Amino acid sequence: MAAAAQESGSATGSLILGLYGVVGFFGAASVVVFIGGLIVYLIRLGTERREEGIKIMEWGFSILVVVVLCIGLLRWLQG
């Protein structure tokens, strides 16, 4: 009985560890997207098309907020 409980806990632990990896990947991607938007904004600083850089930065920040919420949810699920 105890061995089955340990295996179940191990499976849950590895699932949460895998989810941390996915969330970490999206966190890194959101930082890259934000920095890319900042570069676009700075390159197009004198033109009227600089709004595209702001929109890209907004997407990067939005993804980062979702990632932080997912990390909080995973920590809450771990107990």
C-alpha positions as CSV (number, residue, x, y, z in Angstrom):
1,M,0.0,0.0,0.0
2,A,2.8,2.4,0.9
3,A,4.7,1.6,-2.3
4,A,1.6,2.5,-4.4
5,A,1.3,5.8,-2.6
6,Q,4.9,6.6,-3.2
7,E,4.5,5.9,-6.9
8,S,1.4,8.0,-7.1
9,G,3.3,10.9,-5.4
10,S,6.2,10.4,-7.8
11,A,4.0,10.6,-10.8
12,T,2.4,13.8,-9.5
13,G,5.8,15.2,-8.7
14,S,7.1,14.5,-12.1
15,L,4.0,16.0,-13.7
16,I,4.4,19.2,-11.7
17,L,8.1,19.3,-12.6
18,G,7.2,19.0,-16.3
19,L,4.7,21.8,-16.0
20,Y,7.3,23.9,-14.3
21,G,9.5,23.3,-17.4
22,V,6.7,24.3,-19.8
23,V,6.0,27.4,-17.7
24,G,9.7,28.3,-17.6
25,F,9.9,28.0,-21.4
26,F,6.9,30.3,-21.9
27,G,8.4,32.7,-19.3
28,A,11.7,32.9,-21.3
29,A,9.7,33.3,-24.5
30,S,7.7,36.2,-23.0
31,V,10.9,38.0,-22.1
32,V,12.3,37.5,-25.6
33,V,9.0,38.8,-27.1
34,F,9.1,41.9,-24.8
35,I,12.7,42.7,-25.7
36,G,11.9,42.2,-29.4
37,G,9.1,44.7,-29.0
38,L,11.4,47.1,-27.3
39,I,13.9,46.8,-30.1
40,V,11.2,47.4,-32.7
41,Y,10.0,50.4,-30.8
42,L,13.5,51.9,-30.5
43,I,14.3,51.2,-34.2
44,R,11.0,52.9,-35.3
45,L,11.2,55.7,-32.8
46,G,11.0,58.6,-35.4
47,T,8.1,57.0,-37.4
48,E,4.4,56.6,-36.9
49,R,4.8,52.7,-37.1
50,R,6.4,52.5,-33.6
51,E,3.0,51.5,-32.2
52,E,3.7,48.0,-33.5
53,G,6.6,47.8,-31.0
54,I,4.3,48.8,-28.2
55,K,1.7,46.1,-29.2
56,I,4.5,43.5,-29.2
57,M,5.6,44.6,-25.7
58,E,2.0,44.4,-24.5
59,W,1.8,40.8,-25.7
60,G,5.1,39.9,-24.0
61,F,4.0,41.5,-20.7
62,S,0.6,39.8,-20.9
63,I,2.2,36.4,-21.4
64,L,4.5,37.1,-18.5
65,V,1.6,37.9,-16.2
66,V,-0.1,34.6,-17.2
67,V,3.2,32.8,-16.5
68,V,3.4,34.3,-13.0
69,L,-0.2,33.2,-12.4
70,C,0.6,29.7,-13.5
71,I,3.6,29.5,-11.2
72,G,1.4,30.6,-8.4
73,L,-1.2,28.0,-9.3
74,L,1.5,25.2,-9.4
75,R,2.8,26.2,-6.0
76,W,-0.7,26.2,-4.6
77,L,-1.3,22.7,-6.1
78,Q,1.9,21.5,-4.5
79,G,0.6,22.5,-1.1
